Amino acid sequence: MLTDKDFSNDQHGWAEFLPERTPNNSCKGQLRSCWAIVGAGFTGLACARRLAELHPDDEIILLDARAVAQAASGRNSGYVVANSQFGGPYDPEQYDHYSRINRLNRAGLNLLSEQIGKHNIECEWHEKGFYHAVADNTSLKEVGYFTHYLEDLEIPHTVLDQSRLTEKLGTEWYQSGVHVHEGALVQPASLVYGLADSLPENVTLYENSPVINDLNKVTGFPITLHTPDANIVTDNVIVTANFEANKIGLNKRYIIGSTLSGSFTRKLSREELDSLGSLKQWGVLSLHDAGATVRLTQDGRLCVRNTAEFNGGRLLSDQILEQRFDHHRKAFENRFPQLKEVPFEFSWSGVEGVSRNFTNFFQNPKKGLYLTGGFNGSGVSKGTAFGTAMAEYASGEQSILINDCLASSKAEWIPPRPLLDVGVWYTLRQLIKSVGRDG
Ligand SMILES: Cc1cc2nc3c(=O)[nH]c(=O)nc-3n(C[C@H](O)[C@H](O)[C@H](O)COP(=O)(O)OP(=O)(O)OC[C@H]3O[C@@H](n4cnc5c(N)ncnc54)[C@H](O)[C@@H]3O)c2cc1C
């Protein structure tokens, strides 16, 4: 059986900027319900909300192993994408695939935007799109590939040369880029808090309540979930635990956790902000797959996220994070030499769920058991869409959203360790070798 120690945690996510929040009680005793959801990230929160709408008379139990916003949903870079970026040459034969993914992204973006408006969630939502940029000569071709894709899919965008990027962002580092007009930036931990604290009345959220039994071994119906202090007998379980579904026996060889890290500066002074460009906040995504993600946040901090590694699905220890700090620092000083004296306030790491062929999961492995997850680096909008669709699917509904989720390709098999470590090491080495000035 698992214990609390199997769910790595620290205090370094975006939640660190927010007033302390008292987590909901953990789950205790003997419970009986129609519905239980395992995992309260964007996917589980969206799933719970939609289930509650569809079944106003049912009680829905939502369990999280940690306090909310302490896993990937509260630790990401806060890009709520409407249009995914697919690296490499544009392939017209993939038109339907690109369109399907973007329908899902947009569905998630619209659902989040609606909830934020309805519940007045303060989360620094800024819906002005993002910049996809390149700094290194070897990646310049990606601008052409990306623009070809945007044009064919009629996605509104503007191509920018170095001087226009400098004028907007205040860095001369990028040679070329594209502003994609759709998409939002957000403070992810505030958004998670806001969503968790505005759940419908028939949802009970229990935090620090890990499910610890192997759901692959569960036989019979209804299903019993065990947490350290509770047994929950339920007719339907929806697992939205991202890559950690494999800890409870699901998708074991199909998804792994990739650990990313980044750093934030302190708030910049007025003078320091004036040394930047005309935009008051922005986000840059690299057109190189291993490139840095850089943001100027609404409260005037610069944030750089540029490392990825396999750490057994765990956060980085403080010691390793300190080593990664140098890498963040170099990327920051390259881009903002005028701010060389500005210190970082803190660094953080987070773990995203990655499948080998970057597909997503939307499954009903046995009666009463459902699973969705695996959104790689873009689960804010996609997780919201898949979570919503899963609530509908498990309730017997039909919709375009469900069909789009069901059309996800089958995940490719991932070898066990130590073969896995070698494979990941080799893949990352190839990526890092070519990243150049984009890292
Ligand atoms: C550093 C970083 C940057 C990223 N940047 C972006 C970005 O800018 N935009 C974007 O769209 N995506 C980004 N991502 C990816 C995005 O964060 C994820 O795809 C998304 O959060 C997935 O949401 P989720 O709800 O499926 O999973 P999670 O957020 O991982 O939530 C799963 C929840 O399940 C809980 N859980 C696990 N096991 C159990 C159990 N046994 N019992 C109970 N609960 C359990 C966990 O505690 C967790 O809270 C980034 C990820 C990282 C790490």
PDBQT file of the ligand as one rigid body, heavy atoms in Angstrom, charges set to zero:
ROOT
HETATM    1  C1  LIG A 501       6.718  23.256 -14.748  1.00  0.00    +0.000 C 
HETATM    2  C2  LIG A 501       5.510  22.938 -15.581  1.00  0.00    +0.000 A 
HETATM    3  C3  LIG A 501       5.090  23.855 -16.544  1.00  0.00    +0.000 A 
HETATM    4  C4  LIG A 501       3.943  23.589 -17.297  1.00  0.00    +0.000 A 
HETATM    5  N1  LIG A 501       3.439  24.584 -18.075  1.00  0.00    +0.000 NA
HETATM    6  C5  LIG A 501       2.208  24.445 -18.636  1.00  0.00    +0.000 A 
HETATM    7  C6  LIG A 501       1.568  25.545 -19.258  1.00  0.00    +0.000 A 
HETATM    8  O1  LIG A 501       2.076  26.647 -19.282  1.00  0.00    +0.000 OA
HETATM    9  N2  LIG A 501       0.350  25.330 -19.814  1.00  0.00    +0.000 N 
HETATM   10  C7  LIG A 501      -0.271  24.113 -19.759  1.00  0.00    +0.000 A 
HETATM   11  O2  LIG A 501      -1.375  23.970 -20.300  1.00  0.00    +0.000 OA
HETATM   12  N3  LIG A 501       0.299  23.074 -19.115  1.00  0.00    +0.000 NA
HETATM   13  C8  LIG A 501       1.504  23.211 -18.546  1.00  0.00    +0.000 A 
HETATM   14  N4  LIG A 501       2.066  22.175 -17.845  1.00  0.00    +0.000 N 
HETATM   15  C9  LIG A 501       1.322  20.901 -17.756  1.00  0.00    +0.000 C 
HETATM   16  C10 LIG A 501       0.107  21.030 -16.860  1.00  0.00    +0.000 C 
HETATM   17  O3  LIG A 501       0.485  21.555 -15.618  1.00  0.00    +0.000 OA
HETATM   18  C11 LIG A 501      -0.535  19.652 -16.677  1.00  0.00    +0.000 C 
HETATM   19  O4  LIG A 501      -0.758  19.070 -17.937  1.00  0.00    +0.000 OA
HETATM   20  C12 LIG A 501      -1.865  19.786 -15.953  1.00  0.00    +0.000 C 
HETATM   21  O5  LIG A 501      -1.705  20.446 -14.727  1.00  0.00    +0.000 OA
HETATM   22  C13 LIG A 501      -2.469  18.419 -15.745  1.00  0.00    +0.000 C 
HETATM   23  O6  LIG A 501      -3.595  18.563 -14.912  1.00  0.00    +0.000 OA
HETATM   24  P1  LIG A 501      -4.222  17.285 -14.245  1.00  0.00    +0.000 P 
HETATM   25  O7  LIG A 501      -5.356  17.728 -13.418  1.00  0.00    +0.000 OA
HETATM   26  O8  LIG A 501      -4.494  16.258 -15.293  1.00  0.00    +0.000 OA
HETATM   27  O9  LIG A 501      -3.039  16.686 -13.359  1.00  0.00    +0.000 OA
HETATM   28  P2  LIG A 501      -2.404  17.261 -11.995  1.00  0.00    +0.000 P 
HETATM   29  O10 LIG A 501      -2.362  18.694 -11.952  1.00  0.00    +0.000 OA
HETATM   30  O11 LIG A 501      -1.108  16.506 -11.855  1.00  0.00    +0.000 OA
HETATM   31  O12 LIG A 501      -3.425  16.767 -10.914  1.00  0.00    +0.000 OA
HETATM   32  C14 LIG A 501      -3.525  15.416 -10.537  1.00  0.00    +0.000 C 
HETATM   33  C15 LIG A 501      -3.857  15.409  -9.075  1.00  0.00    +0.000 C 
HETATM   34  O13 LIG A 501      -4.026  14.059  -8.661  1.00  0.00    +0.000 OA
HETATM   35  C16 LIG A 501      -3.539  13.944  -7.351  1.00  0.00    +0.000 C 
HETATM   36  N5  LIG A 501      -3.265  12.531  -7.111  1.00  0.00    +0.000 N 
HETATM   37  C17 LIG A 501      -2.314  11.752  -7.656  1.00  0.00    +0.000 A 
HETATM   38  N6  LIG A 501      -2.400  10.499  -7.191  1.00  0.00    +0.000 NA
HETATM   39  C18 LIG A 501      -3.428  10.470  -6.315  1.00  0.00    +0.000 A 
HETATM   40  C19 LIG A 501      -3.983   9.477  -5.487  1.00  0.00    +0.000 A 
HETATM   41  N7  LIG A 501      -3.514   8.214  -5.447  1.00  0.00    +0.000 N 
HETATM   42  N8  LIG A 501      -5.020   9.818  -4.681  1.00  0.00    +0.000 NA
HETATM   43  C20 LIG A 501      -5.531  11.083  -4.689  1.00  0.00    +0.000 A 
HETATM   44  N9  LIG A 501      -5.029  12.062  -5.474  1.00  0.00    +0.000 NA
HETATM   45  C21 LIG A 501      -3.983  11.764  -6.280  1.00  0.00    +0.000 A 
HETATM   46  C22 LIG A 501      -2.304  14.820  -7.329  1.00  0.00    +0.000 C 
HETATM   47  O14 LIG A 501      -1.958  15.221  -6.028  1.00  0.00    +0.000 OA
HETATM   48  C23 LIG A 501      -2.746  15.967  -8.203  1.00  0.00    +0.000 C 
HETATM   49  O15 LIG A 501      -3.236  17.073  -7.491  1.00  0.00    +0.000 OA
HETATM   50  C24 LIG A 501       3.236  22.362 -17.127  1.00  0.00    +0.000 A 
HETATM   51  C25 LIG A 501       3.681  21.437 -16.189  1.00  0.00    +0.000 A 
HETATM   52  C26 LIG A 501       4.798  21.711 -15.409  1.00  0.00    +0.000 A 
HETATM   53  C27 LIG A 501       5.230  20.713 -14.391  1.00  0.00    +0.000 C 
ENDROOT
TORSDOF 0
